[in-house]
Amino acid sequence: MDAQKDLQPPKQQPMIYICGECHTENEIKARDPIRCRECGYRIMYKKRTKRRILFPSVMLSSYNNEIVCLSNRM
């Protein structure tokens, strides 16, 4: 048995994009055309993530747009 054949690539999750015209959410996979399913508009914006991003001195939260500076805390 070959180990390479047993391993399958991880399934890609569809990303959520917001239409620039009608503002509806669209799930788009890697090979799908970039087009709104409601109105056909081709300008799509990636939906903002809700996870927190931690840097050594600054913590950014895209959920509520706050910046917390950790270097001045004692």
C-alpha positions as CSV (number, residue, x, y, z in Angstrom):
1,M,0.0,0.0,0.0
2,D,1.2,3.4,-0.9
3,A,0.8,6.1,1.9
4,Q,0.4,8.8,-0.7
5,K,-2.7,7.2,-2.2
6,D,-4.4,6.8,1.2
7,L,-4.0,10.5,2.1
8,Q,-6.7,12.7,0.6
9,P,-6.4,16.4,0.4
10,P,-8.4,18.3,3.0
11,K,-11.8,19.5,1.7
12,Q,-11.9,23.2,1.1
13,Q,-14.6,25.1,2.9
14,P,-16.5,27.6,0.8
15,M,-15.8,31.2,1.6
16,I,-18.6,33.7,2.2
17,Y,-18.5,36.8,-0.1
18,I,-20.9,39.7,-0.1
19,C,-22.2,41.1,-3.3
20,G,-21.2,44.7,-4.1
21,E,-24.6,45.5,-5.7
22,C,-27.4,43.7,-3.7
23,H,-25.4,42.9,-0.5
24,T,-26.5,39.3,-0.3
25,E,-24.1,36.6,1.1
26,N,-22.8,34.0,-1.3
27,E,-20.9,30.9,-0.6
28,I,-18.2,30.5,-3.2
29,K,-15.8,27.5,-3.5
30,A,-12.3,27.6,-5.0
31,R,-13.4,26.8,-8.7
32,D,-16.8,28.5,-8.7
33,P,-17.2,31.7,-10.8
34,I,-17.0,35.0,-9.0
35,R,-20.6,36.0,-9.5
36,C,-23.6,36.8,-7.3
37,R,-26.2,34.1,-7.3
38,E,-29.0,36.7,-6.9
39,C,-28.2,39.5,-9.3
40,G,-25.2,38.3,-11.3
41,Y,-22.9,41.2,-10.2
42,R,-19.2,40.3,-10.4
43,I,-17.7,42.5,-7.7
44,M,-17.7,40.5,-4.4
45,Y,-16.2,41.4,-1.1
46,K,-14.9,38.8,1.3
47,K,-16.8,38.7,4.6
48,R,-14.8,39.8,7.6
49,T,-13.6,37.1,10.0
50,K,-14.8,37.0,13.6
51,R,-11.6,35.4,15.0
52,R,-9.2,37.4,17.1
53,I,-5.7,38.1,15.8
54,L,-2.9,38.2,18.4
55,F,0.3,40.0,17.8
56,P,3.1,40.3,20.4
57,S,2.2,43.9,21.5
58,V,-1.2,44.6,20.0
59,M,-4.4,42.5,19.9
60,L,-6.8,43.2,17.1
61,S,-10.4,42.1,17.2
62,S,-12.2,42.3,13.9
63,Y,-15.4,41.4,15.6
64,N,-16.0,44.7,17.3
65,N,-13.1,46.7,15.7
66,E,-11.2,47.3,18.9
67,I,-7.4,47.5,19.4
68,V,-6.0,46.6,22.8
69,C,-2.3,47.5,23.5
70,L,-0.8,44.8,25.7
71,S,2.7,46.4,26.1
72,N,1.5,49.1,28.5
73,R,-0.4,46.8,30.8
74,M,1.1,46.0,34.2
